[in-house]
Amino acid sequence: MSPRAKKRSRSPAIPWVRGFRPPTRQRGAEAVGFSSAGLDKSSGDEKGRGEECPPEFRVTVHFSLVPKPKSELDWLAQVNEDPQTYADFLEQCPWISKRKGSKVPPSWGFVSSGEYLQGRYPSGKVYVVCGGKQELARFEFAALLEYVRIFYKGLRVETLDSLLIEVDDRKAILVKKNGDGEIEKKKDLKFRRATESNHVQIEVDSVLRALRGPGVMPPDALCLLVLTPYDLFETQPDLFVAGMADGNARVGVFSFYRYDPHLSFSTEFWHDVCVEEEEEGEETGRGGREGAAKKKRRKETPPAGSKEGKGEKRGGGQPGDKGADNDGEEKGGEGGEGEKEDKGREEGRVQEDEDEEMGGQRDEKGEGQSDSEEGEEGEGDKEENTKEMERQKTLLERSSRLAVHELGHMLGLDHCVFFQCCMNGSGHLEEDFSQPHFLCPVCLRKVHRLCGFDVLTRYKDIFAFWEREFKQLWYCEQNELQWLKERIDYLESERAPRHGAQAER
């Protein structure tokens, strides 16, 4: 094919949405809000112009511009969103206003001289709730909560075990329980159920209405974020919706149901969903490789009355067997037919004892299975455990990003249009999964203004969490963990860790 033909065969580039002004590193650095451009010398963009900007917020080589759309469904191919600079954030965010908001409950308290959000509202808490039973989440919700606390270091982040969503064959309800575990409040939720697949989706607006209801939200809640394992929808034509927040009411609900890496679903019908493990269970009859192994073992279990069966009952050679052998020798006397007969009986009993002993050993391994079969089943179980572990970690990784992104909105951050950032918008799941977990310099400074953490210490805490939870996920080790290490090395080489207030000045 000629170069000209190759050029014609390429798919056309996807343009930015009409009216969107593509970012530059210069504009991004200016959006950080310091008097200098904030571009680092090592980036080669503006040599020598980064002195007045602390290294924590410099636009270094670690940060890339927000990417151009690759699909017509991508966020910036559909939405022309206004940029929010750090200066814009200071004007728009109600949490850092010197004046007490009109809707602030007295239980929060208010200290006008407080420098950061928690200092101004000493009693206020951020609540992150698992809106469903823990076993439905398929990952440790406590780990997600730990990550949110590290990400928004300086804020009081709590959860509520008393608030959850329950679904059965006839209804979906939001339940709030008291300290004794008794139902205190119950709100009906709208939902739809597919007769073919039995798949359930809950209407997102009905959840928000229930959360806004009297007595549901804790009186000391700055905001309440519910993450649910149940699928959500907004209107009947919807395939699904990730979730929704009501900023004025400070509540939001979002679903991580579609974040399951084992889930496949139709792009046409909301009810057409399938989980891989269910397919494997149908094929083997017992849920995959482990079920097949159990079925095989049952088939190979010896019938009652066989030597292996006796071995299971008796557990191998017994002291009484040896005594019987000795008695046989004594009764046989010297030579002759009696001796041969006794020796024959003795050899038979010895062979039987050996068979029984071997049978007992085989039973200990797994009801008569061979060493090779035991090894195969062990490898199969190990593979299944590894696969399930990767599934849980992937769900935790994706859900953690969802949680900190949505909390960012509830704390006053808009979508980021400057750099690749945790606060980028997404138009579909593939774009969502490809986005970074961490903040660009513009959004990092906004969150720092709310929380007042030491940037380097926070990076180290995030690195420790990621190394513990996600190192076995190869893409996290090569991407996020490597990125964090480079950022930590850079800040340590530039200067000693600063206290948040000093860095802000």
C-alpha positions, 0 to 999 in steps of 0.5 A, spaced: 500 500 500 502 506 498 503 512 503 498 516 500 493 510 501 495 509 508 494 516 509 487 515 506 485 509 510 487 512 517 481 514 521 479 521 522 482 525 528 476 526 533 476 534 534 475 537 541 468 539 542 466 546 539 468 552 543 473 548 547 480 552 548 485 546 548 490 547 554 498 549 554 503 548 559 503 556 560 496 556 561 496 550 566 502 553 570 498 560 570 492 557 573 496 554 579 496 561 582 503 564 583 506 570 581 511 566 576 508 561 571 510 555 576 514 552 570 520 548 573 526 548 570 527 541 568 521 541 564 525 546 559 518 550 558 520 556 561 527 556 564 528 560 570 521 562 571 519 557 577 523 560 583 517 563 586 512 557 586 514 552 591 516 545 588 510 542 590 506 545 585 510 546 580 508 544 573 514 539 572 515 533 567 511 529 571 504 532 569 502 531 561 496 536 558 489 533 558 489 528 552 486 530 545 479 525 545 480 519 542 473 517 541 466 521 539 464 519 546 470 522 550 468 527 555 472 533 551 469 531 545 462 532 548 462 537 553 465 544 553 467 545 560 469 552 563 476 551 566 477 553 574 483 556 576 486 556 583 483 563 583 476 561 581 476 556 586 477 561 592 471 565 589 467 559 588 468 554 594 463 556 600 468 551 604 473 556 605 469 563 605 471 567 611 463 568 612 459 562 615 454 559 610 447 560 611 445 553 611 451 551 616 448 547 621 450 549 628 452 542 630 458 544 626 461 549 629 464 555 626 471 558 627 472 564 622 480 564 624 480 557 621 485 556 616 483 550 613 476 547 612 477 542 618 479 548 622 473 552 620 468 547 622 472 543 627 466 538 628 464 537 621 465 530 618 466 527 611 462 521 611 463 515 606 458 509 606 458 503 603 450 503 600 450 495 600 452 489 604 459 488 605 459 481 601 456 485 595 462 490 594 467 484 593 473 488 596 475 491 603 471 497 604 475 499 610 481 499 605 477 504 600 476 508 607 483 508 609 485 511 602 480 517 602 483 519 609 490 519 606 488 523 599 484 528 603 489 528 609 487 533 614 479 532 614 475 527 618 473 522 614 468 517 617 463 511 615 456 509 617 454 502 618 447 504 620 445 506 613 445 501 607 441 500 601 437 493 601 434 489 595 429 483 595 424 480 590 419 485 592 422 492 594 428 496 594 429 500 601 434 505 604 435 503 611 437 507 617 438 503 624 439 505 631 445 503 635 441 497 637 441 495 630 433 496 630 430 500 623 429 507 625 428 510 618 426 506 612 425 509 605 422 506 599 426 506 593 424 506 585 427 500 582 426 496 575 428 488 575 429 484 569 425 478 568 430 474 564 436 476 568 433 478 574 438 484 574 436 490 578 437 497 577 435 503 582 433 510 580 438 514 582 433 520 584 429 516 589 436 515 593 438 522 593 431 524 595 431 519 601 438 521 603 435 528 603 430 526 608 429 528 615 434 525 620 438 521 615 444 525 614 448 525 620 448 532 624 455 533 623 456 531 616 459 536 611 457 531 606 455 524 605 457 520 599 454 513 598 458 508 594 453 502 592 454 495 589 447 496 586 446 498 579 443 505 578 439 509 572 436 516 571 430 515 566 427 509 563 431 509 556 438 509 560 443 503 559 446 505 566 448 511 570 454 512 574 451 516 579 449 523 581 450 528 587 446 534 589 451 539 591 446 544 595 444 538 599 451 535 600 449 528 598 451 524 593 450 516 590 455 513 586 455 505 583 461 501 582 457 495 579 460 496 572 467 497 575 467 489 576 473 487 571 469 480 570 462 483 568 460 484 561 454 487 558 450 489 552 451 496 550 443 496 548 439 493 553 440 495 561 438 488 563 443 484 559 449 483 564 453 477 565 459 475 570 464 471 568 464 466 574 457 465 573 458 462 566 464 458 569 459 455 574 454 453 569 459 450 564 462 446 570 456 445 574 460 447 581 463 454 579 469 453 575 476 449 576 475 448 583 468 445 582 470 441 576 476 438 581 471 436 587 466 433 582 472 429 579 474 427 586 467 425 588 467 420 582 474 417 584 472 416 591 472 408 592 466 405 594 464 402 601 468 396 602 474 397 598 481 397 601 481 404 601 475 405 604 477 400 610 483 405 610 479 411 611 475 407 617 481 404 620 487 409 618 492 405 616 496 399 620 494 398 627 498 395 633 493 389 633 494 387 626 502 386 628 499 382 634 495 377 629 501 376 625 505 374 631 500 369 633 500 366 626 507 365 627 507 361 633 501 357 631 504 355 625 510 351 628 516 349 624 515 347 617 510 343 613 503 345 610 502 349 617 508 353 616 506 355 609 499 356 610 501 361 616 506 364 612 501 365 606 496 368 611 502 372 614 504 375 607 496 376 606 495 380 612 502 384 611 500 386 604 493 388 607 496 392 612 500 396 607 494 397 602 490 400 608 496 404 610 497 407 603 489 408 603 489 412 609 495 416 606 491 417 600 485 419 604 489 424 607 491 427 601 484 427 598 479 421 598 484 417 594 487 422 589 494 421 586 499 426 587 499 428 580 492 430 581 493 433 588 498 438 584 493 439 579 488 441 583 492 445 588 495 449 582 487 450 580 485 453 586 491 457 587 490 460 580 482 461 582 485 465 588 489 469 584 484 471 579 479 473 585 484 477 588 486 481 582 478 482 581 478 485 588 484 489 587 482 492 581 475 493 584 478 497 590 483 501 585 477 503 580 472 505 586 478 509 590 478 513 584 471 514 584 470 516 591 476 521 591 473 524 584 466 525 587 468 528 594 472 533 590 466 535 586 462 535 593 468 539 596 468 545 591 473 542 585 470 542 578 473 538 572 480 539 570 481 541 563 489 543 564 492 536 565 491 529 566 488 529 573 484 525 577 479 530 576 478 529 569 471 528 566 470 521 563 464 520 558 465 512 558 468 507 562 474 506 558 476 513 558 474 513 566 479 507 567 485 510 563 485 516 567 490 517 573 489 517 580 492 523 582 492 530 582 495 535 577 498 541 580 492 546 579 487 541 583 493 539 588 493 546 590 486 546 591 485 540 595 491 543 599 488 549 601 482 545 604 486 540 608 493 543 609 497 537 609 504 536 607 505 534 600 511 530 601 508 526 607 501 525 603 505 522 597 509 518 601 503 515 605 499 514 598 505 510 596 505 506 602 498 504 601 499 503 593 505 498 594 501 494 599 494 494 596 496 494 588 503 492 587 501 485 584 497 489 579 502 490 574 499 496 570 499 499 577 506 497 579 509 500 572 504 506 572 502 509 578 507 506 583 513 509 579 510 516 578 509 516 585 516 514 586 519 519 581 515 525 585 517 523 592 524 523 589 523 530 586 521 533 592 526 530 596 531 533 592 528 540 591 527 541 598 526 538 605 518 537 606 515 543 608 509 544 613 502 546 609 502 553 611 509 555 609 508 552 603 502 556 601 506 562 603 
